[in-house]
C-alpha cells in the first residue's frame, strides 16, 4: 500500500469538525461569476467567518486581478512539494484569503500519488482552519476541475436573466445532477435590470429542475446591474467594500445575511464530506 492510498483510507475516518466546501459555477462565461465569488466571500468573512477563496478557472483565472493582489505562488507549488499549504495563501482582508489555482490543475486525473497525497492533506488542513472553502470554477461543465465540483458540499450556480444564460445554467445543473442526484444547488441571477427580471429567471430554473429532474434548488435571489460594480473592477477592490451603499452591495449584503441564517448549524460538520468525496474520485483513477 502506497502513502497516498494510506492517506485516503485514513481520511475516511476523520472525526474532526470541518468547514463547508462550495463550488461557484456558471453555464457560460461573462455572467460575473468571479466578481460574485469575491464579494460573496468578502461578505461572508465580514460576518465573522474565516473564508478561503480558490481560483480554479484554469487558464482564465482573474481573482488576483479583481483583487489587485497577485501572487507568484500557486497551489501547484505546494502540490509539487514546495513548502506548506499556508505558504501559498494570500490574505485579502481580515478572515478572507485566497489561493491561485495554477494551470497545472488541468490534469488532475493524471496526477502522481505524491500530488494526490499533498492535495488531500492540504484540503483537510484548510477545512479545519476555515469555515468556508469557496472554489471559483471555470465556466461550463468541462472535465477540468469536475471532480472538485462533484466533491463540494454545495454548488452555487450563477446566471443572468438572458434566455441563453438560463438554459446554460439549467444544462449545467442537469449535467451535475445526473452524476450526483444528491448534490445541493443554490442559484443566483446576476446583473438584472429590475427585481422582476431576476424573479422570472429564477422561477424558470426552479420549475425546470422540478419538472424534468424532480430536484429542488435553493434560490439565493438576484443582484442588480450596477455601474458601481464596474468602477470597483477598475479599482481592483470588492464593490461591497469600495461602494458599500451601492444597490449591488446592499442587495448582496442582504443575500449573504439570509444565506448564513438559513445555513446556520450546517458548517463544521463532524464528517469531512468534501475530502471523503474527493478521495473517492482518486480511488477510481
C-alpha positions as CSV (number, residue, x, y, z in Angstrom):
1,X,0.0,0.0,0.0
2,X,1.5,3.4,-1.0
3,X,1.4,6.5,1.1
4,X,-1.4,8.1,-1.0
5,X,-3.7,5.1,-0.6
6,X,-3.0,5.0,3.1
7,X,-3.9,8.6,3.5
8,X,-7.1,8.1,1.5
9,X,-8.2,5.4,3.9
10,X,-7.3,7.5,6.9
11,X,-9.4,10.4,5.6
12,X,-12.5,8.2,5.6
13,X,-12.2,8.1,9.3
14,X,-11.5,11.7,10.1
15,X,-13.7,12.7,13.0
16,X,-12.9,16.3,13.5
17,X,-15.2,19.2,12.6
18,X,-14.6,20.7,9.2
19,X,-15.8,23.7,7.2
20,X,-18.1,23.8,4.2
21,X,-16.8,23.5,0.6
22,X,-18.7,25.5,-2.0
23,X,-18.2,25.4,-5.8
24,X,-19.3,28.5,-7.7
25,X,-20.1,27.7,-11.3
26,X,-21.8,29.1,-14.4
27,X,-23.2,27.6,-17.6
28,X,-21.2,30.1,-19.7
29,X,-18.7,33.0,-19.1
30,X,-19.5,36.7,-18.8
31,X,-22.1,36.4,-16.1
32,X,-20.0,37.9,-13.3
33,X,-19.2,34.7,-11.6
34,X,-15.7,35.6,-10.3
35,X,-16.9,39.0,-9.1
36,X,-19.7,37.4,-7.3
37,X,-17.3,34.8,-5.7
38,X,-15.0,37.5,-4.4
39,X,-17.7,39.8,-3.0
40,X,-19.7,36.8,-1.6
41,X,-16.5,35.5,0.1
42,X,-15.7,39.0,1.4
43,X,-19.2,39.5,2.9
44,X,-19.3,36.0,4.5
45,X,-15.9,36.8,6.1
46,X,-17.3,40.2,7.3
47,X,-19.9,38.3,9.3
48,X,-17.1,36.7,11.3
49,X,-16.4,33.6,9.3
50,X,-13.0,32.5,8.1
51,X,-13.2,32.2,4.3
52,X,-10.7,30.9,1.7
53,X,-11.3,31.5,-2.0
54,X,-9.6,29.3,-4.5
55,X,-9.3,30.5,-8.1
56,X,-10.0,27.4,-10.2
57,X,-10.8,29.0,-13.5
58,X,-7.9,27.2,-15.3
59,X,-6.2,29.4,-17.8
60,X,-8.6,32.2,-17.3
61,X,-8.2,32.9,-13.6
62,X,-8.7,36.5,-12.7
63,X,-9.3,36.6,-9.0
64,X,-5.9,38.2,-8.4
65,X,-6.7,40.9,-11.0
66,X,-10.0,41.7,-9.5
67,X,-8.5,41.9,-6.0
68,X,-5.3,43.7,-7.1
69,X,-3.3,41.2,-5.1
70,X,-1.2,39.0,-7.3
71,X,0.8,36.1,-6.1
72,X,3.9,34.4,-7.6
73,X,3.0,31.2,-5.8
74,X,0.0,28.9,-6.7
75,X,-1.3,25.7,-5.2
76,X,0.8,23.9,-7.8
77,X,4.0,24.9,-6.0
78,X,2.6,23.3,-2.8
79,X,1.5,20.1,-4.7
80,X,5.0,19.7,-6.2
81,X,6.4,19.7,-2.7
82,X,7.5,23.3,-2.4
83,X,6.6,24.4,1.1
84,X,3.3,24.1,3.0
85,X,-0.2,24.9,2.0
86,X,-0.1,28.0,4.2
87,X,2.8,29.4,2.1
88,X,0.5,29.9,-1.0
89,X,-2.3,31.7,0.9
90,X,-2.7,35.4,0.2
91,X,-4.6,37.4,2.8
92,X,-7.0,39.9,1.3
93,X,-8.9,41.2,4.4
94,X,-9.4,40.0,8.0
95,X,-10.9,36.5,7.8
96,X,-10.7,36.5,3.9
97,X,-7.8,34.9,1.9
98,X,-7.3,33.4,-1.5
99,X,-5.1,30.9,-3.4
100,X,-4.3,31.0,-7.1
101,X,-5.0,27.7,-8.8
102,X,-2.3,27.5,-11.5
103,X,-2.5,25.8,-14.9
104,X,-1.2,22.5,-13.6
105,X,-4.6,21.7,-12.1
106,X,-6.0,21.0,-15.5
107,X,-4.6,17.4,-15.4
108,X,-5.8,16.3,-12.0
109,X,-6.7,12.8,-13.4
110,X,-3.0,12.3,-14.4
111,X,-1.5,13.2,-11.0
112,X,1.0,11.1,-9.2
113,X,0.5,9.7,-5.7
114,X,2.6,12.5,-4.1
115,X,0.5,15.2,-5.6
116,X,-2.7,13.4,-4.6
117,X,-1.3,12.9,-1.1
118,X,-0.5,16.6,-0.7
119,X,-3.8,17.8,-2.2
120,X,-5.8,15.7,0.3
121,X,-3.5,16.7,3.2
122,X,-3.8,20.4,2.2
123,X,-7.5,20.5,1.8
124,X,-8.1,18.6,5.0
125,X,-6.0,21.1,6.8
126,X,-7.8,24.1,5.2
127,X,-11.2,22.8,6.1
128,X,-10.2,22.6,9.7
129,X,-8.8,26.2,9.6
130,X,-11.6,27.8,7.6
131,X,-15.4,28.0,7.9
132,X,-15.8,28.2,4.1
133,X,-13.6,27.0,1.3
134,X,-15.0,28.5,-1.9
135,X,-13.9,27.3,-5.4
136,X,-14.4,29.8,-8.2
137,X,-14.6,27.3,-11.1
138,X,-14.3,27.9,-14.8
139,X,-17.4,28.4,-16.9
140,X,-19.1,25.3,-18.3
141,X,-19.0,21.6,-17.4
142,X,-15.6,20.6,-18.6
143,X,-13.6,17.7,-17.2
144,X,-11.1,20.1,-15.8
145,X,-12.0,20.5,-12.1
146,X,-15.2,18.5,-12.4
147,X,-14.0,16.3,-9.5
148,X,-13.9,19.4,-7.3
149,X,-17.4,20.4,-8.3
150,X,-18.7,16.9,-7.6
151,X,-17.0,16.8,-4.2
152,X,-18.3,20.1,-3.0
153,X,-20.9,20.2,-0.3
154,X,-22.9,22.8,-2.3
155,X,-22.9,24.2,-5.8
156,X,-23.8,27.9,-6.4
157,X,-24.9,28.5,-10.0
158,X,-24.7,32.0,-11.4
159,X,-26.9,33.0,-14.3
160,X,-28.3,36.2,-15.8
161,X,-31.8,36.9,-17.0
162,X,-31.0,36.2,-20.6
163,X,-32.8,33.1,-22.0
164,X,-29.5,31.6,-23.3
165,X,-27.9,32.1,-19.8
166,X,-30.8,30.4,-18.1
167,X,-30.7,27.5,-20.5
168,X,-26.9,27.1,-19.9
169,X,-27.4,27.2,-16.2
170,X,-30.1,24.5,-16.4
171,X,-27.8,22.4,-18.6
172,X,-25.0,22.8,-16.1
173,X,-27.2,21.7,-13.2
174,X,-28.6,18.8,-15.1
175,X,-25.1,17.6,-16.0
176,X,-24.1,17.6,-12.4
177,X,-27.4,16.2,-11.1
178,X,-27.1,13.2,-13.5
179,X,-23.7,12.4,-11.9
180,X,-24.9,13.0,-8.4
181,X,-28.6,13.3,-7.7
182,X,-27.9,14.3,-4.1
183,X,-25.9,17.4,-4.9
184,X,-27.3,20.6,-3.4
185,X,-27.8,23.6,-5.7
186,X,-28.2,27.3,-4.9
187,X,-29.0,29.7,-7.8
188,X,-28.3,33.4,-8.2
189,X,-29.4,35.7,-11.0
190,X,-26.8,38.4,-11.6
191,X,-27.0,41.8,-13.4
192,X,-30.8,42.1,-13.6
193,X,-32.4,45.4,-14.7
194,X,-35.1,45.0,-12.1
195,X,-36.3,42.5,-9.4
196,X,-39.0,41.2,-11.7
197,X,-36.4,40.0,-14.3
198,X,-34.5,38.1,-11.6
199,X,-37.7,36.5,-10.2
200,X,-38.7,35.3,-13.7
201,X,-35.3,33.8,-14.4
202,X,-35.1,32.0,-11.0
203,X,-38.7,30.8,-11.2
204,X,-38.0,29.3,-14.7
205,X,-34.9,27.5,-13.4
206,X,-36.7,26.3,-10.3
207,X,-39.7,25.0,-12.3
208,X,-37.4,23.3,-14.9
209,X,-35.4,21.5,-12.3
210,X,-38.5,20.3,-10.5
211,X,-40.4,19.2,-13.6
212,X,-37.7,17.5,-15.5
213,X,-35.4,16.3,-12.8
214,X,-37.6,16.3,-9.6
215,X,-34.9,18.3,-7.9
216,X,-35.4,21.2,-5.5
217,X,-32.9,24.1,-5.7
218,X,-32.2,26.9,-3.3
219,X,-32.9,30.4,-4.7
220,X,-30.4,32.9,-3.4
221,X,-32.0,35.9,-5.2
222,X,-30.8,38.4,-7.8
223,X,-28.3,41.2,-8.0
224,X,-29.0,44.4,-9.9
225,X,-27.0,45.8,-12.8
226,X,-25.0,48.5,-11.1
227,X,-22.4,50.9,-12.5
228,X,-20.5,50.9,-9.2
229,X,-19.6,47.2,-9.9
230,X,-17.7,48.2,-13.0
231,X,-16.0,51.0,-11.1
232,X,-14.9,48.6,-8.4
233,X,-13.5,46.2,-11.0
234,X,-11.4,49.1,-12.4
235,X,-10.2,49.9,-8.9
236,X,-9.5,46.2,-8.2
237,X,-11.5,46.2,-4.9
238,X,-14.6,44.3,-4.0
239,X,-17.7,46.5,-4.6
240,X,-19.1,45.7,-1.2
241,X,-16.0,47.4,0.3
242,X,-15.5,50.2,-2.1
243,X,-19.1,51.2,-2.6
244,X,-21.0,49.6,0.4
245,X,-24.1,51.7,-0.2
246,X,-24.5,50.9,-3.9
247,X,-27.5,48.9,-5.0
248,X,-25.5,45.7,-5.7
249,X,-23.7,46.0,-2.3
250,X,-26.8,46.4,-0.3
251,X,-28.5,43.6,-2.1
252,X,-25.6,41.2,-1.7
253,X,-25.2,42.0,2.0
254,X,-28.9,41.1,2.4
255,X,-28.5,37.9,0.4
256,X,-25.4,36.8,2.5
257,X,-27.3,37.5,5.7
258,X,-30.2,35.3,4.6
259,X,-27.8,32.6,3.3
260,X,-25.9,32.4,6.6
261,X,-29.2,32.4,8.6
262,X,-30.5,29.5,6.6
263,X,-27.1,27.8,6.7
264,X,-26.8,28.2,10.5
265,X,-25.7,24.9,12.0
266,X,-24.6,23.3,8.7
267,X,-20.9,24.5,8.9
268,X,-18.3,22.4,10.7
269,X,-19.9,19.1,10.3
270,X,-18.1,16.3,12.2
271,X,-17.7,14.4,8.9
272,X,-15.3,15.8,6.4
273,X,-17.5,15.2,3.4
274,X,-15.6,17.1,0.8
275,X,-12.3,15.2,1.3
276,X,-14.2,11.9,1.5
277,X,-15.8,12.5,-1.9
278,X,-12.5,13.8,-3.4
279,X,-10.5,10.8,-2.2
280,X,-13.2,8.5,-3.6
281,X,-12.6,10.1,-7.0
282,X,-8.9,9.4,-6.9
283,X,-9.5,5.8,-5.8
284,X,-11.4,5.3,-9.1
285,X,-8.4,6.5,-11.1
